[in-house]
């Protein structure tokens, strides 16, 4: 949760681009051994976006950026709940 919240804050503050965040999500999910607790987090939901980005299939890069930014916002909102 903490790593994803930090990544989300960095992205929305303009300190990290969406593609880099998607790559980091891939790394975190992999390192967690594909834990559902990680994948179920709002930012974990973009797992697979980097593959689409790299492969050039699926949504356009602009659509992928929007998807990552929306997940970042949801991650920050989830982190602010009591």
Secondary structure, 3 states (H helix, E strand, C coil): CHHHHHHHHHHHCCCCCHHHHHHHHHHHHHHCCCCHHHHCCCHHHHCCHHHHHHHCCCCCHHHHHHHHHHHHHHHHHHHCCC
